[in-house]
Amino acid sequence: MLHVTGQKMTDRLRNWLRTGIILVLLAQAGQVGLALAQSNTYRVPGVVIAHSYARTGIYLGSPSLVILGDGTLAMSHDTFGPNSKANAEEVFNSHDGGRSWSKVATVGDQYYSSLFVHRGALYLLGTSKLLGVAVIRRSADGGKTWSDARDAGSGVLATDGKYFSSALPVVTARGRLWKAIEVIDHAGIIVKMMSADVNGDLLNASSWTFSNGLTPDKNWLDGKFGGWLEGNAVAMPSGAVVDVLRVYYNFLPEKAAIVSSSDDGSHISFDPEHGFVDLPGGGKKFTIRYDPSTKLYWSLTNAVLPGSYNGNNLERARNTLALVSSTDLRNWKVRRVVLHNDDADKHGFQYVDWVFDKHDIAAVVRTAFDDDDGGAHSQHDSNFITFLRVPNFASN
């Protein structure tokens, strides 16, 4: 059962919940339908897109969301866990603003992927499998059928390492498409940026530039740096592109890291003295997008707020989903709490990908929640993929 009150919550958190979760549910009732419309019998917040019982050992992850040119919502997700093959993306469409969803494709040998639209075509950009090669595929029919990534001329972009990513933004700036990506190495997670000319053949490896790699240093943050991963390519109003990464740092305030890129994408750099910033929820995966109408950067994060979490592992504090914004990527403000559950062990609203949809934010969520078989294995091992809206996101 979703909690919107609790003795351990501060008054401020209660107020955030009143303006957050209640508005979300009202918006779904009026605009996208309560989750019951999609066979949601578990009181899961949002519209259930996919569900997998914990006992299967297959958990649901890495949701990605885009809006197609005709208004169709397209989303994808992968699976993980002891019984997952970790090598396929499931693709769904919604033609009614998110009220209902239908599965349209299973894309094999594709993983850790981001959906994006470019010149009328839909693309999946990620890896070929868990810790695999970098690959891209294209669909001309809204995600029903996909190109086959066979070689460097048809979508295999890089084979020189164990590539890693998640459902993170592909952005356009200075005539190029950009995506942050990482490589797993004996020295840790190596950060890179990949980019391509907007006029290039995106299925051809020669169209893409991969930057140099940045190696982490355990001595950063006074020796409390635990690693970085799942970076966001963010296009700034100036046209410059940066990579904003989640940071393992088990202290408050949580941190993110900002990596700079050259204009052509060939070189990235990081200044550990000034590159770390305070970001609520920065220790978990997040998506950042810039909104020119408000002139703000926005994100939905697993912020750790007063009274919201009583554990000692901030990386697994995923029971609160907060809407945050910033004018400069360095100073962040919590705008409202969107979702919260007092139980942080088996409830999580995480790995959110989202898009601006007029005055709303439309989002897909990797959700750990109650079902009729004991619920999720843990807050991390999610048993649902859900859709929700944050209505009038800029209203407070």
VENTA-V273179 format. One record per helix or strand of 2 or more residues. SS is the DSSP state (a for helix, b for strand). FROM is the first residue (numbers start at 0). TO is the last residue. Records with the same first field share a line. If there is no record, write none. Layout:
SS = FROM-TO ; FROM-TO
This chain:
a = 10-31 ; 34-37 ; 53-55 ; 204-206 ; 219-222 ; 313-315
b = 46-50 ; 58-66 ; 72-79 ; 87-93 ; 101-107 ; 110-117 ; 120-126 ; 131-138 ; 155-163 ; 170-172 ; 175-184 ; 187-196 ; 207-209 ; 227-234 ; 240-246 ; 254-260 ; 267-268 ; 275-277 ; 287-290 ; 295-300 ; 319-325 ; 331-339 ; 347-356 ; 359-367 ; 383-389
